[in-house]
Amino acid sequence: MTSLSFAALGLAEPLLRALARENYTTPTPIQEQAIPKLLEGGDILGIAQTGTGKTAAFALPILQLLAATGTKPRPRKPSVLVMAPTRELAIQIGEGFKTYGQFMNMRYAVIFGGVGQSPQVTALAKGLDVLIATPGRLLDLMGQGHVKLDETHTLVLDEADRMLDMGFVRDVRKIIATMPKKRQSLLFSATMPNDVAKLSQEILVKPTRIEVTPAATTVELIAQSVFHVPASQKRALLENLLEDPALARVIVFTRTKHRANRVAEHIGKAGVTAEAIHGNKSQNARQRALAAFRDGKVRVLVATDIAARGIDIDDVTHVVNFELPNEPESYVHRIGRTARAGASGIALSFCDQEERPYLRAIEQLTGGRLTVVNDHAYGAENPAEVESSKSKPAPQRRRRRPSRGNTKQAA
């Protein structure tokens, strides 16, 4: 556990005051490693998931360096560009900059598609210190002449793996091609597939690699179980589990948009309030679904991995992997939705015969076997093939760990 304070990392007084007001006292590992390097002006390659504190890790030093230059923002020419794959994450990052820079005279704006562009164009015309944007809308506004990046000296690509998964790689390359070659660049990604590694080599210069994997601590806080069940019986099993009121606020993960719609429709007919979010939903529809889920008006949120990226909602009681992800790192990201801010949670996974290789990969990554639940009415196609630990009923939610005071960590 880190023993450094934010002051020891070299942050300026206005930033320390903002952190103190928000009761952020202890840097996370990625903040402890990244902030000094960024203050020195170096490039960063960060392997980190949502929940590790990476937003503050780049926002705090960026704000300090901006203040040190003393330059005023110029119309249509932002000093800093942060690109994020989804509207939800872009808004979250914008809120982070606003929070950390509350005692600084900085201008920020978040731009994304799915809404009218007029307010965004107005903000750009006034001049911005920091622009947070999704690639599609940014490229569109650049094409209209509302944004010029020839004087942008800092670039942040957040969740680069999801940016590429969503098909933004060409847009990202077009945008970066208009920026000065001499700049400070930061790339963050939860995973490092070949495409992301190639992109990092293209845009980073002698970067410091910082790898923070919260998998161990996340896994330790979550009771994880697996139900071996034929694919044809998964919806019936989910409906049965949802009869238990202990599943009070649930995120269900599917691999495809079509499946998310079908699952939400099925449990909705069973009398359970549910919404689906995925890439085919409009930005406004996704925001409405998230707000309803956050406010308790919707009990179940059915999501694909891409749509759920950046969701940070407290008190999610259960995560259900209706379909196991084919990338084990995605499993860790999924179940982390139910272990926010040190709370414990429950993750239930459905595994059909074809998904067993995915289960083995997940157990290899997390370093432990998932508890197999055998006492359910929707058993596996061939139970003899299932390598299982001792049969146990589905676990009840663990109690929260005792509070260690009122301190918290910067997001």
N, C-alpha and C positions, 0 to 999 in steps of 0.2 A: 504493500500500500504506500502511496506517495506521502512524503513528509514535507514537501515544499509548499509554500504559500504562493498565491498569485503575484504578490509583490516580489518574491524571490525570482520570478520568471522575467522581471524587467518591465512589467506593465506600468503605464503612466497613471497618475492620480485619478483623472476622470473615469478611466476604465475600472480602477479598483473601487472607486466610489459606487459605480453602477453595479458591480458584482456584490458589494457589501449590501446595497439596498435590496438586491434580489436574494440575499442570504446564501450566495455561492461562496464557499470558503476554501474548498479543497480542489485543486486541479485533478482532472482525470489523467490516466497515463498518456493518452494521445495529446492532451493539452500540455502536459509537462515536457513532452519530447518535441512537439511541433512549434510552440510559441517562440522559444529562443531562436530556433533555426529560421523561422519566418522573419523575425525582427532583424536578423542579419541579412535578409534579402535573398535567401536561397530558395530553390525549387523543392517541392515536397511530393513524394509519392506515398499516399496514405492508404493502407489496407485496413479499413475500418467500417463497421456496420453502424446503422442508426442506433442511438442509445449509448455510444461511446463518448459523446461530447465533442464530436468533430466540428460542429458548427462554431462553437466558441473557439476551438483550436485555430480556425482560420480567421474568424471575424475579429477577434480581439487584436491580433497583430496587424491585420489590414487596417483597422481603424487607427491604430497608433501611428503606423507609417503614413497614412493619409494626413493626419494632424500635423506630422512633422514636416510635410512638404509645404503646407500653408497655402496651397494653390486653390483658387476658387473654381468651382465646377463650370464648365463651358457648355453652352447649348448643344444638345445632340451628341456630346462627346464625353461619355462616362469615364471616370478614372479607373474604376474596377468593374469587371464583369464576372458574375457568378452564374454559371449555367447549371440547371437542375432538370431532371427528366419529366417531372410532373408538376402540375399547378400546386398540389398540396405541399410538396417539399419546398417549392419556391416560396410559398407564403410563409412556411415555417422558418426558412432561412431569413426572410425579410424581417420577421418578428424578432429573430435573434439579433440582427444588426441594430434594430431599433432599441432593443433592451440594453445591449452593451454600449451603444453610443448615445444613451439618453442625456449625457452631460456634455456632448460634443455637438458642434454646429455642423452637422452633416446632412446631406440630402440622399434619400434612398427611394427606389421604386421597384415594384415587382411587376413584370409584364408576362402575360401568358395568353394562350388562345382561348376560344370558346366564349369570349365576352367582347363587347365593343372596344375599339382601339382608341377612341378619342381621349379619354382620361390619361391613357398611357403616353400618347403622343404629346399631350400637354406637359406631362411631367418631364419627358425627355427634352422638350424645347426649353424648359427652365434651367436645365443643367443638373447633372447628377454626380455625386461622388461614387455611389455604388449602384449598379444595375443588376438585379437578380432576374433571370429570364429563363423561359423554356425555349429550346432551339427553334421550333417551328415559327412561333410568333416573332421572335427576334429577327430571324432571317427575312420574314415578310416585311417588317418595319425597316430593316436595312435596305431592302429593295426599293422601298418608297422614299428613301432618303431621310428618314426620321432618326436614324442612328448611324454614327460613324465611329469606328473603333481604332482609327489610326493613332490616337493618343492614349489609348487604354494601356496602362502599364502593369496591370495585375489581372490574371485569369485564374478562375477556380472552376474546375469541372467536378461536380459532386455526383456520386452514384453513377460513375462512368459505365459500369457494367449494365445497369438498367437503361442508360441512355442508348447504348448499342443494341440491347435487346428490343427496344422500342423502335428501332430503325432510324435513329437520329444521327448515325455516324457521318453521313454525307453532309448533312446540315452543319454539324459541329466542325467538320474540316473546312467547309466554305467560310464559316464565321471566323475561325482562327486564322485563315489565310489573309484576312484583312487587317490583322493586328500587327503591331510592331514586333519584329523578331527579338528585340531586346526588351524583355519583360520578365516579371516574376510569375511563374506558373505553378499551380497546385492541382493535383489530380487525386481524387478519393474514390475508392471502389471497395465494395464488400468482398468481391472475389476478383481473381486476376486471370481470366481466360486469355487466350492468345490475342484476340482482337484488342483487348484493353491494354495488354502489354505492348503491343505494336503502337497503339495510339500514344501511350506514355513515352515511348522512345521518340516519337515524332515531335512532341510538344515540350518535353522537359529537358533541362540541361543540367547534367550532373546532380540529379536530385538526391535528397536524403530520403531513404526508404524507412517509413515508420509503419510497423505492423502491430495492430492491436486486435486481439481476438477475444471478445467477451464470451466465447462459447462456454468455457468452463464454468464461469460464475453464473451464467444464465441457466445452463443445464442443471446446476446444483439446486437452483431455486424452484425448479419445475418438476412436478410429478408427471412422469411420462409413461403412457401405456399404449399398447397396440392391440387392435382387434383384427384377427385374420378373418376376412369376410369376402365372399364373392362380390365382384363388381355390381352384379344385378341386385344385391341385397343392401348395398350401402345406404341408399336413401331411406329404406325401412329402418335400418339400425340407427341412423341419425334421428329420425322422427321419434324412435323409442327412447333414445337418450335424452331428447329434449323434453320428455315428460317429467324429468327431474327438475324441480325449480332451482336446484343448486347451480344449474347452468344458466346463470342470470344474464350475463353479457358475453356473447360468444362470437368469435370470428372463425368462420369455416373457410378453409383454403381449397381451391380447385386448381387444376393445371390450365384449364381453358376457359375462355369467356362463355362459350356455349354451355359448358357444364355449370358454371356459376349461375347463369340464368335459370337453368333447369332445377338446380337444387333450391334456389330461393323460391321459385314458383311452387315446388313440391311442398316444402315445409310451410309456406304461406297458406296453401290449401288445407294444411293440417291445423291451422289456427295459430301458428307462430308468426309474430311480426318479423319480417326479414326483408333485407334489401341486398341487391348485388351491385358490386362496383368492379369495373374493368375498363380496358382501354377503349371499348366501343361506346361507353357511356359518355355523355357530354360532361364538360367540366362542372357545369352547374348542377347536373344530376348527381354527380359524385359528391360534390360539396353538401348537397341536401341530405344525401344518404349518410354521410359521415356525421353531420350535425344531429340527425335524428338518432343515430346510434350513440353518439356522445351524450345526448340529453336523456337517453333511456326510453325514447319513444319506439325504438326498434331494438328487439332483443338479439337478433342474429344478423351479422354482416357477412355475406358470402363474397369472397374476394379472390382475384388472381394475384400472383406474386407481384407483378408490376404495379397494379393498382394500389396494393397495400403498402408499397414502399414509402416510408416517411410517416406513416400513421403512428401517432403517439397519443393513445387514449388510456387513461388510468382505469383501474378496476375492471379490466377484462378478466372474467373468471376462468374461461376456458378457450383454448384454441383447438379446433378439430381439423386435422389433415384429412379431408374427404378423399383426396388423392395425394399420395406421397410425391414430393418433388424429385425430379431426376438429378438435381444437384444437391448434395447433402448440406452444403452451406445455406441453401435456401430454407432447409428445415430449421436450422438454428435461428435464422432471421424470423421465420414464422412464429416459432414458439415463444420468442422474445416479446411478442405482443402482449403476453400475459404475465410478464415479470418486470413491470416498470417500477423504477425508483426503489429497488430493493425488495419489492413485494414478491411473494411466491405465487405459483399458479399451477394449472393443470393443462397438459397437452394430451389429446387423444388422437391416435392415428389409425386410419382404416387401411389395411394392406390386403390387396387381392394377390392371386398367384403370380401375375406378371410383374407386380411391384416388389417382389421379395429381394431382387438385387438392389433396389433403391434402399430398402430397409437395412440390408447388410452394410451398404456404404454409409448410411446415417450412423449406425452403431459403431462403425470403425472411426468415424470422425469424432463422435461424442465420447468415445472411450467406454461405452457401457451398453448393456442390453436393455431394451425397453421391456417393461413388465407386460407379459401377455395376458390378456383377459379372455378366458375360455368360457366363463359362465354367461354366455349370451345366446340368443336364439337364432343367430345368423352366422353359423360356423363356417370355417374354411372349407374349400372344395375337397381337400385331402388333408385332414388334420395330422396324419402321420408324417407329412412333409414339413410341418411347421416345427422349427427349432425353437423351443419355448423354455422360459424359466417357469418356476412354480406358478400355477394358476392363482390369480388373485382378482378380487373384484375391482371395478374401477375405483381409483383413489378419490377420497374426499379432499377438498381444497385445504392446503396447509394454512396455518395461521401466519400472519405477518410476523416477521422477525421483530424482536424488541427494538424500539427506536434508539438510535445513538445520538439523540439530540435533534435540534431543529436545523442542522446544517444540511445543505444539499449541494449537488454538483451542477456545474453549468452544462446546458444541453449542447 
